[in-house]
Amino acid sequence: MAPPAAGGALSAEDPSSSPPRVVILGPERQARGGIASVATAWLASPAMAGVDIEYFPTMKEGSRAVKAAHMAGQQARFMGRLARGWRPDLVHVHLSYHTSFYRKALYIEQALAVGLRVVAHVHAPDLEGFAAAGPQHRAAMKHVFGRVHRVVVLSEAMARTLRQLCGDGIRLEVIYNPVAIDKGAAPRPATAAPVCLFMGEIGDRKGTFDLVDAMPAVLAQVPGARFRFGGNGDVAGLKARLADRGVAGSADVLGWVSGEAKQAEFAGASVYCLPSYHEGLPMSVLEAMAAGLPVLSTPIAGIPEAVIDGQTGALVPPGDVAGLSAALRRLLGDGAYARILGQAGLDRARRLFDADVVVGQVRALWQTLLDEVA
């Protein structure tokens, strides 16, 4: 979907109209995680030109005390500005589940109380688990999502889940996560050695230890393969598991990787693997596709809407270590096949997930909401 045409309220081409004022709530843009990556991609896109955006950071990296102080301070600041008559045209709230949901629900209620139009943008990886943790969570979701003007979700799969949990009355929009794509990039060259890359929070939810358990069978067939693990989380547990399986010599534990170092990791890999159990639409999968890598992941949540099994990568059920190993042996053992899948994934990313395409869809949604009150 293209950005709104010239002459609309969101257009930069009409000098007679002032740009709409949109406040985006989310973690600080330097924070680790998918929401910060989404916000950064939006704001960096030329397709966002012509909108007066204020990014309001509700969460800060640091100790618990630092986070708590920042959250309390920002909440008071937001409420104080509303009390003094601050009225942006739209408030777009990025949220997840558990603490993130309830923190953002306060902002949403405050914005609605003074008549602002509000979008709730849901990034939660396990809505079913959140709802099942207590009836109060499901009731809170139904209340909040039933009151906002739109609920944005990351995939058709997430939309189905939210309708099941909250009913058909909520006003849903599916907008995929964005990724920056180098439109002038040359075809991906063959890597010197087969490299499997993992990026994300180290732990059970992302399937990190399943990948380690798959390594011995892979190395028996592709002895030169290397496995590189980037991310925070249970790093000590990862190192212990690698040692226990006897594969530490074929692995590199990188810690948290970002910026140019992250791009270098994608450029140096031949396969990206994220065998998750719970997800929304993982940014790392889209980043791997944008880098021309075949993606090996699991058929959960929004992942099958990005990764097409046998065409842009491979999908195996969560916890299927044998299936994971077999898919890795093929992808790491046949570089030409991997590059064909990677190119197909890049082509798909350009069509569906390019930041300019996604921002055009966001702006069209905002335009619709502004038109409703024009």
DRENDO-1510 file (C-alpha; in Angstrom, 1 decimal, always signed):
<recs>
REC; n; res; u; v; w
REC; 1; MET; +0.0; +0.0; +0.0 .
REC; 2; ALA; +1.4; +3.4; -1.0 .
REC; 3; PRO; +1.5; +6.4; +1.4 .
REC; 4; PRO; -1.6; +8.7; +1.1 .
REC; 5; ALA; -1.8; +10.8; -2.0 .
REC; 6; ALA; -0.9; +14.5; -2.1 .
REC; 7; GLY; -3.6; +16.7; -0.7 .
REC; 8; GLY; -4.7; +14.5; +2.2 .
REC; 9; ALA; -4.3; +15.4; +5.8 .
REC; 10; LEU; -1.2; +13.3; +6.1 .
REC; 11; SER; +0.4; +14.7; +3.0 .
REC; 12; ALA; +3.5; +16.8; +3.0 .
REC; 13; GLU; +2.5; +18.3; -0.4 .
REC; 14; ASP; -0.2; +20.6; +0.9 .
REC; 15; PRO; +1.3; +23.8; +2.4 .
REC; 16; SER; -2.1; +25.1; +3.5 .
REC; 17; SER; -2.6; +22.4; +6.0 .
REC; 18; SER; -0.5; +21.8; +9.2 .
REC; 19; PRO; +1.0; +18.4; +9.6 .
REC; 20; PRO; -1.0; +16.0; +11.8 .
REC; 21; ARG; +0.5; +15.6; +15.3 .
REC; 22; VAL; +1.0; +11.9; +16.2 .
REC; 23; VAL; +2.4; +10.7; +19.4 .
REC; 24; ILE; +4.0; +7.2; +19.4 .
REC; 25; LEU; +4.5; +5.5; +22.7 .
REC; 26; GLY; +7.0; +2.7; +23.1 .
REC; 27; PRO; +10.3; +1.8; +24.8 .
REC; 28; GLU; +13.3; +4.1; +24.2 .
REC; 29; ARG; +14.6; +3.6; +20.7 .
REC; 30; GLN; +17.9; +2.3; +22.0 .
REC; 31; ALA; +16.2; -0.5; +23.9 .
REC; 32; ARG; +16.7; -4.1; +23.0 .
REC; 33; GLY; +13.8; -5.9; +21.4 .
REC; 34; GLY; +11.4; -5.8; +18.5 .
REC; 35; ILE; +9.2; -2.9; +19.5 .
REC; 36; ALA; +12.1; -0.5; +19.5 .
REC; 37; SER; +13.3; -1.9; +16.1 .
REC; 38; VAL; +9.8; -1.3; +14.6 .
REC; 39; ALA; +9.7; +2.3; +15.9 .
REC; 40; THR; +13.2; +3.0; +14.6 .
REC; 41; ALA; +12.4; +1.6; +11.1 .
REC; 42; TRP; +9.2; +3.7; +11.0 .
REC; 43; LEU; +10.9; +6.9; +11.9 .
REC; 44; ALA; +13.8; +6.3; +9.5 .
REC; 45; SER; +11.5; +5.7; +6.5 .
REC; 46; PRO; +11.2; +8.6; +4.0 .
REC; 47; ALA; +7.5; +7.5; +3.7 .
REC; 48; MET; +6.9; +9.1; +7.1 .
REC; 49; ALA; +7.7; +12.6; +5.8 .
REC; 50; GLY; +5.0; +15.1; +6.4 .
REC; 51; VAL; +3.8; +13.9; +9.8 .
REC; 52; ASP; +4.7; +15.8; +13.1 .
REC; 53; ILE; +5.7; +12.9; +15.2 .
REC; 54; GLU; +6.7; +12.9; +18.9 .
REC; 55; TYR; +8.2; +9.7; +20.2 .
REC; 56; PHE; +7.3; +9.3; +23.8 .
REC; 57; PRO; +9.7; +6.7; +25.5 .
REC; 58; THR; +7.8; +4.9; +28.3 .
REC; 59; MET; +10.5; +2.4; +29.2 .
REC; 60; LYS; +14.3; +2.8; +29.7 .
REC; 61; GLU; +17.0; +0.2; +29.7 .
REC; 62; GLY; +18.8; -0.2; +33.1 .
REC; 63; SER; +18.4; -1.6; +36.6 .
REC; 64; ARG; +14.9; -2.1; +38.0 .
REC; 65; ALA; +15.2; +1.1; +40.0 .
REC; 66; VAL; +16.2; +3.1; +36.8 .
REC; 67; LYS; +13.3; +1.5; +34.9 .
REC; 68; ALA; +10.8; +2.1; +37.7 .
REC; 69; ALA; +11.8; +5.8; +38.1 .
REC; 70; HIS; +11.6; +6.4; +34.3 .
REC; 71; MET; +8.3; +4.7; +34.0 .
REC; 72; ALA; +6.8; +6.7; +36.9 .
REC; 73; GLY; +8.2; +9.9; +35.6 .
REC; 74; GLN; +7.0; +9.5; +32.1 .
REC; 75; GLN; +3.5; +8.5; +33.3 .
REC; 76; ALA; +3.3; +11.6; +35.4 .
REC; 77; ARG; +4.6; +13.7; +32.5 .
REC; 78; PHE; +2.1; +12.3; +30.1 .
REC; 79; MET; -0.8; +12.9; +32.4 .
REC; 80; GLY; +0.4; +16.4; +33.3 .
REC; 81; ARG; +0.6; +17.4; +29.7 .
REC; 82; LEU; -2.9; +16.2; +29.1 .
REC; 83; ALA; -4.1; +18.2; +32.1 .
REC; 84; ARG; -2.5; +21.3; +30.7 .
REC; 85; GLY; -4.5; +21.0; +27.4 .
REC; 86; TRP; -2.0; +19.0; +25.2 .
REC; 87; ARG; -4.1; +17.5; +22.4 .
REC; 88; PRO; -2.2; +15.6; +19.6 .
REC; 89; ASP; -4.3; +14.3; +16.7 .
REC; 90; LEU; -3.5; +10.6; +17.3 .
REC; 91; VAL; -1.8; +8.5; +20.0 .
REC; 92; HIS; -0.3; +5.2; +18.7 .
REC; 93; VAL; +0.6; +2.9; +21.6 .
REC; 94; HIS; +3.0; +0.0; +21.1 .
REC; 95; LEU; +2.5; -2.7; +23.8 .
REC; 96; SER; +3.1; -6.3; +24.6 .
REC; 97; TYR; +1.7; -8.4; +27.4 .
REC; 98; HIS; +2.0; -8.7; +31.2 .
REC; 99; THR; +3.6; -5.5; +32.7 .
REC; 100; SER; +3.8; -3.9; +29.3 .
REC; 101; PHE; +0.1; -4.2; +28.7 .
REC; 102; TYR; -0.9; -2.7; +32.1 .
REC; 103; ARG; +1.6; +0.1; +31.9 .
REC; 104; LYS; +0.3; +1.1; +28.4 .
REC; 105; ALA; -3.3; +0.6; +29.5 .
REC; 106; LEU; -2.9; +3.6; +31.8 .
REC; 107; TYR; -1.7; +5.8; +29.0 .
REC; 108; ILE; -4.6; +4.6; +26.8 .
REC; 109; GLU; -7.2; +5.3; +29.4 .
REC; 110; GLN; -5.8; +8.8; +30.0 .
REC; 111; ALA; -5.8; +9.5; +26.3 .
REC; 112; LEU; -9.3; +8.3; +25.8 .
REC; 113; ALA; -10.6; +10.2; +28.8 .
REC; 114; VAL; -9.8; +13.5; +27.1 .
REC; 115; GLY; -11.2; +12.5; +23.7 .
REC; 116; LEU; -8.0; +11.5; +21.8 .
REC; 117; ARG; -8.0; +8.9; +19.1 .
REC; 118; VAL; -5.9; +5.9; +20.1 .
REC; 119; VAL; -4.4; +3.0; +18.3 .
REC; 120; ALA; -3.2; +0.0; +20.3 .
REC; 121; HIS; -0.4; -1.9; +18.5 .
REC; 122; VAL; +0.0; -5.4; +19.9 .
REC; 123; HIS; +3.4; -7.1; +19.8 .
REC; 124; ALA; +2.7; -9.8; +22.4 .
REC; 125; PRO; +4.2; -13.2; +21.5 .
REC; 126; ASP; +1.8; -15.3; +23.6 .
REC; 127; LEU; -1.7; -13.8; +24.0 .
REC; 128; GLU; -3.2; -17.1; +24.8 .
REC; 129; GLY; -0.8; -17.7; +27.6 .
REC; 130; PHE; -1.4; -14.2; +29.0 .
REC; 131; ALA; -5.2; -14.7; +28.9 .
REC; 132; ALA; -4.9; -18.2; +30.5 .
REC; 133; ALA; -2.8; -16.8; +33.4 .
REC; 134; GLY; -5.9; -15.4; +35.0 .
REC; 135; PRO; -9.4; -14.3; +34.0 .
REC; 136; GLN; -8.5; -10.7; +34.9 .
REC; 137; HIS; -6.1; -10.5; +32.0 .
REC; 138; ARG; -8.6; -11.6; +29.4 .
REC; 139; ALA; -11.2; -9.1; +30.9 .
REC; 140; ALA; -8.6; -6.3; +30.8 .
REC; 141; MET; -7.8; -7.1; +27.2 .
REC; 142; LYS; -11.5; -7.1; +26.2 .
REC; 143; HIS; -11.9; -3.8; +28.0 .
REC; 144; VAL; -8.9; -1.9; +26.6 .
REC; 145; PHE; -9.0; -3.3; +23.0 .
REC; 146; GLY; -12.8; -2.8; +22.9 .
REC; 147; ARG; -12.4; +1.0; +23.7 .
REC; 148; VAL; -9.5; +2.0; +21.4 .
REC; 149; HIS; -10.2; +3.2; +17.9 .
REC; 150; ARG; -8.1; +0.5; +16.2 .
REC; 151; VAL; -6.1; -2.5; +17.4 .
REC; 152; VAL; -3.1; -3.3; +15.1 .
REC; 153; VAL; -1.7; -6.8; +15.2 .
REC; 154; LEU; +1.3; -8.3; +13.5 .
REC; 155; SER; -0.3; -11.1; +11.5 .
REC; 156; GLU; -3.5; -12.7; +10.4 .
REC; 157; ALA; -2.8; -15.5; +12.9 .
REC; 158; MET; -2.6; -12.9; +15.7 .
REC; 159; ALA; -5.9; -11.3; +14.5 .
REC; 160; ARG; -7.6; -14.7; +14.7 .
REC; 161; THR; -6.3; -15.2; +18.2 .
REC; 162; LEU; -7.4; -11.8; +19.4 .
REC; 163; ARG; -10.9; -12.2; +18.0 .
REC; 164; GLN; -11.2; -15.6; +19.8 .
REC; 165; LEU; -10.1; -13.9; +23.1 .
REC; 166; CYS; -11.9; -10.6; +22.8 .
REC; 167; GLY; -14.8; -11.2; +20.4 .
REC; 168; ASP; -15.5; -9.8; +17.0 .
REC; 169; GLY; -16.4; -6.3; +18.2 .
REC; 170; ILE; -12.8; -5.0; +18.3 .
REC; 171; ARG; -11.6; -3.0; +15.3 .
REC; 172; LEU; -8.6; -4.9; +14.0 .
REC; 173; GLU; -6.0; -4.0; +11.4 .
REC; 174; VAL; -3.1; -6.3; +10.3 .
REC; 175; ILE; +0.1; -4.5; +9.7 .
REC; 176; TYR; +3.3; -6.4; +9.4 .
REC; 177; ASN; +6.6; -5.4; +11.1 .
REC; 178; PRO; +8.9; -3.3; +8.8 .
REC; 179; VAL; +12.5; -3.9; +7.9 .
REC; 180; ALA; +15.0; -1.7; +6.1 .
REC; 181; ILE; +16.1; -3.2; +2.8 .
REC; 182; ASP; +19.1; -2.2; +0.8 .
REC; 183; LYS; +17.4; -1.8; -2.6 .
REC; 184; GLY; +20.7; -1.6; -4.4 .
REC; 185; ALA; +22.3; -4.7; -2.9 .
REC; 186; ALA; +24.0; -7.1; -5.1 .
REC; 187; PRO; +23.1; -10.8; -5.1 .
REC; 188; ARG; +24.3; -12.6; -2.0 .
REC; 189; PRO; +27.8; -14.2; -2.5 .
REC; 190; ALA; +28.6; -17.7; -1.4 .
REC; 191; THR; +30.1; -17.7; +2.2 .
REC; 192; ALA; +33.5; -19.2; +2.8 .
REC; 193; ALA; +32.1; -21.8; +5.2 .
REC; 194; PRO; +28.5; -22.8; +6.2 .
REC; 195; VAL; +27.4; -20.6; +9.1 .
REC; 196; CYS; +24.2; -20.9; +11.0 .
REC; 197; LEU; +23.2; -17.7; +12.8 .
REC; 198; PHE; +20.8; -17.3; +15.8 .
REC; 199; MET; +19.7; -13.9; +17.1 .
REC; 200; GLY; +17.4; -13.3; +20.0 .
REC; 201; GLU; +16.9; -13.8; +23.7 .
REC; 202; ILE; +18.8; -16.9; +24.7 .
REC; 203; GLY; +16.4; -19.4; +26.3 .
REC; 204; ASP; +13.6; -21.9; +26.0 .
REC; 205; ARG; +11.0; -19.6; +24.3 .
REC; 206; LYS; +13.3; -18.9; +21.3 .
REC; 207; GLY; +14.3; -22.6; +21.0 .
REC; 208; THR; +18.0; -21.9; +21.6 .
REC; 209; PHE; +18.6; -25.1; +23.4 .
REC; 210; ASP; +16.8; -27.1; +20.7 .
REC; 211; LEU; +19.3; -25.7; +18.2 .
REC; 212; VAL; +22.2; -26.8; +20.3 .
REC; 213; ASP; +20.7; -30.3; +20.6 .
REC; 214; ALA; +20.5; -30.4; +16.8 .
REC; 215; MET; +24.1; -29.5; +16.3 .
REC; 216; PRO; +25.8; -32.9; +16.8 .
REC; 217; ALA; +23.9; -34.6; +14.0 .
REC; 218; VAL; +24.5; -31.6; +11.7 .
REC; 219; LEU; +28.2; -31.5; +12.4 .
REC; 220; ALA; +28.5; -35.2; +11.7 .
REC; 221; GLN; +27.4; -34.5; +8.1 .
REC; 222; VAL; +28.7; -30.9; +7.7 .
REC; 223; PRO; +31.8; -30.9; +9.9 .
REC; 224; GLY; +32.9; -27.5; +8.9 .
REC; 225; ALA; +29.7; -25.7; +9.9 .
REC; 226; ARG; +29.8; -23.0; +12.6 .
REC; 227; PHE; +27.0; -21.9; +14.8 .
REC; 228; ARG; +26.9; -18.3; +16.0 .
REC; 229; PHE; +24.6; -17.2; +18.8 .
REC; 230; GLY; +23.8; -13.5; +19.3 .
REC; 231; GLY; +21.6; -12.3; +22.1 .
REC; 232; ASN; +21.1; -11.7; +25.8 .
REC; 233; GLY; +19.3; -14.0; +28.3 .
REC; 234; ASP; +20.5; -17.3; +29.6 .
REC; 235; VAL; +24.0; -17.1; +28.2 .
REC; 236; ALA; +25.5; -19.2; +31.0 .
REC; 237; GLY; +22.9; -21.9; +30.2 .
REC; 238; LEU; +23.8; -21.8; +26.6 .
REC; 239; LYS; +27.5; -22.2; +27.2 .
REC; 240; ALA; +26.8; -25.1; +29.6 .
REC; 241; ARG; +24.6; -26.8; +27.0 .
REC; 242; LEU; +27.2; -26.4; +24.3 .
REC; 243; ALA; +29.8; -28.0; +26.5 .
REC; 244; ASP; +27.5; -30.8; +27.6 .
REC; 245; ARG; +26.7; -31.7; +23.9 .
REC; 246; GLY; +30.4; -31.6; +23.0 .
REC; 247; VAL; +29.9; -28.9; +20.4 .
REC; 248; ALA; +31.4; -25.8; +22.0 .
REC; 249; GLY; +34.3; -25.8; +19.6 .
REC; 250; SER; +31.9; -25.2; +16.7 .
REC; 251; ALA; +30.0; -22.4; +18.3 .
REC; 252; ASP; +30.5; -18.7; +19.0 .
REC; 253; VAL; +28.6; -17.0; +21.8 .
REC; 254; LEU; +28.5; -13.3; +20.8 .
REC; 255; GLY; +26.4; -11.7; +23.5 .
REC; 256; TRP; +24.0; -8.9; +22.5 .
REC; 257; VAL; +24.7; -7.7; +18.9 .
REC; 258; SER; +23.3; -4.5; +17.3 .
REC; 259; GLY; +23.9; -1.9; +14.7 .
REC; 260; GLU; +26.7; -2.5; +12.1 .
REC; 261; ALA; +27.9; -5.6; +14.0 .
REC; 262; LYS; +24.5; -7.2; +13.6 .
REC; 263; GLN; +24.5; -6.4; +9.9 .
REC; 264; ALA; +27.9; -8.0; +9.6 .
REC; 265; GLU; +26.6; -11.2; +11.3 .
REC; 266; PHE; +23.8; -11.5; +8.8 .
REC; 267; ALA; +26.2; -10.8; +5.9 .
REC; 268; GLY; +28.6; -13.5; +7.1 .
REC; 269; ALA; +25.9; -16.2; +7.6 .
REC; 270; SER; +24.5; -18.7; +5.2 .
REC; 271; VAL; +21.4; -19.8; +7.2 .
REC; 272; TYR; +19.3; -18.0; +9.8 .
REC; 273; CYS; +17.7; -20.2; +12.5 .
REC; 274; LEU; +15.0; -19.2; +15.1 .
REC; 275; PRO; +13.2; -22.4; +16.3 .
REC; 276; SER; +10.8; -20.5; +18.6 .
REC; 277; TYR; +7.9; -21.7; +20.7 .
REC; 278; HIS; +6.1; -18.3; +21.0 .
REC; 279; GLU; +6.4; -15.3; +18.8 .
REC; 280; GLY; +4.5; -12.4; +17.2 .
REC; 281; LEU; +6.3; -11.6; +14.0 .
REC; 282; PRO; +10.0; -11.7; +14.9 .
REC; 283; MET; +12.1; -8.8; +13.6 .
REC; 284; SER; +15.2; -11.0; +13.3 .
REC; 285; VAL; +13.4; -13.2; +10.8 .
REC; 286; LEU; +12.5; -10.2; +8.6 .
REC; 287; GLU; +16.1; -8.9; +9.0 .
REC; 288; ALA; +17.5; -12.2; +7.8 .
REC; 289; MET; +15.1; -12.2; +4.8 .
REC; 290; ALA; +16.2; -8.7; +4.0 .
REC; 291; ALA; +19.8; -9.9; +4.1 .
REC; 292; GLY; +19.0; -12.6; +1.6 .
REC; 293; LEU; +19.3; -15.5; +4.1 .
REC; 294; PRO; +17.1; -18.6; +4.0 .
REC; 295; VAL; +15.2; -18.8; +7.3 .
REC; 296; LEU; +14.7; -22.0; +9.3 .
REC; 297; SER; +12.0; -21.4; +11.9 .
REC; 298; THR; +8.7; -22.8; +13.3 .
REC; 299; PRO; +5.1; -22.6; +11.9 .
REC; 300; ILE; +3.8; -20.4; +14.8 .
REC; 301; ALA; +2.0; -17.1; +15.0 .
REC; 302; GLY; +3.0; -14.8; +12.1 .
REC; 303; ILE; +6.1; -16.7; +11.0 .
REC; 304; PRO; +4.4; -18.7; +8.2 .
REC; 305; GLU; +3.1; -15.5; +6.8 .
REC; 306; ALA; +6.8; -14.5; +6.3 .
REC; 307; VAL; +8.6; -17.7; +5.8 .
REC; 308; ILE; +7.2; -20.0; +3.1 .
REC; 309; ASP; +8.3; -23.6; +3.7 .
REC; 310; GLY; +10.3; -24.9; +0.8 .
REC; 311; GLN; +10.3; -21.6; -1.0 .
REC; 312; THR; +12.1; -19.0; +1.2 .
REC; 313; GLY; +13.3; -21.3; +4.0 .
REC; 314; ALA; +12.0; -24.2; +6.1 .
REC; 315; LEU; +9.5; -24.6; +9.0 .
REC; 316; VAL; +9.6; -27.4; +11.6 .
REC; 317; PRO; +7.4; -27.8; +14.6 .
REC; 318; PRO; +8.7; -26.4; +17.9 .
REC; 319; GLY; +10.7; -28.9; +19.8 .
REC; 320; ASP; +11.3; -31.2; +16.8 .
REC; 321; VAL; +15.0; -31.5; +17.1 .
REC; 322; ALA; +15.3; -34.3; +14.5 .
REC; 323; GLY; +13.4; -32.2; +12.0 .
REC; 324; LEU; +15.5; -29.1; +12.9 .
REC; 325; SER; +18.7; -31.2; +12.4 .
REC; 326; ALA; +17.5; -32.5; +9.0 .
REC; 327; ALA; +16.6; -29.1; +7.7 .
REC; 328; LEU; +19.9; -27.7; +8.8 .
REC; 329; ARG; +21.9; -30.5; +7.2 .
REC; 330; ARG; +20.3; -29.7; +3.9 .
REC; 331; LEU; +20.6; -25.9; +4.1 .
REC; 332; LEU; +24.1; -25.9; +5.4 .
REC; 333; GLY; +25.2; -28.7; +3.1 .
REC; 334; ASP; +23.9; -27.3; -0.1 .
REC; 335; GLY; +25.0; -23.7; -0.5 .
REC; 336; ALA; +23.4; -23.2; -3.9 .
REC; 337; TYR; +20.0; -24.4; -2.6 .
REC; 338; ALA; +20.3; -22.1; +0.4 .
REC; 339; ARG; +21.0; -19.1; -1.8 .
REC; 340; ILE; +18.0; -19.8; -4.0 .
REC; 341; LEU; +15.7; -19.8; -1.0 .
REC; 342; GLY; +17.4; -16.7; +0.4 .
REC; 343; GLN; +16.9; -14.8; -2.8 .
REC; 344; ALA; +13.2; -15.8; -2.8 .
REC; 345; GLY; +12.9; -14.6; +0.8 .
REC; 346; LEU; +14.5; -11.2; -0.1 .
REC; 347; ASP; +12.0; -10.8; -2.9 .
REC; 348; ARG; +9.2; -11.5; -0.5 .
REC; 349; ALA; +10.5; -9.1; +2.0 .
REC; 350; ARG; +10.7; -6.4; -0.6 .
REC; 351; ARG; +7.0; -6.9; -1.4 .
REC; 352; LEU; +5.6; -7.2; +2.1 .
REC; 353; PHE; +7.9; -6.0; +4.8 .
REC; 354; ASP; +9.9; -3.1; +3.3 .
REC; 355; ALA; +9.7; -0.2; +5.7 .
REC; 356; ASP; +8.4; +2.2; +3.1 .
REC; 357; VAL; +5.6; -0.2; +2.2 .
REC; 358; VAL; +4.6; -0.8; +5.9 .
REC; 359; VAL; +4.8; +2.9; +6.8 .
REC; 360; GLY; +2.5; +3.6; +3.9 .
REC; 361; GLN; +0.0; +1.2; +5.5 .
REC; 362; VAL; +0.4; +2.9; +8.9 .
REC; 363; ARG; -0.2; +6.3; +7.4 .
REC; 364; ALA; -3.3; +5.1; +5.6 .
REC; 365; LEU; -4.7; +3.8; +8.9 .
REC; 366; TRP; -3.9; +7.2; +10.6 .
REC; 367; GLN; -5.6; +9.0; +7.6 .
REC; 368; THR; -8.7; +6.9; +8.1 .
REC; 369; LEU; -8.9; +7.8; +11.8 .
REC; 370; LEU; -8.4; +11.5; +11.0 .
REC; 371; ASP; -11.1; +11.3; +8.3 .
REC; 372; GLU; -13.6; +9.8; +10.8 .
REC; 373; VAL; -13.5; +13.1; +12.8 .
REC; 374; ALA; -13.0; +15.6; +9.9 .
</recs>
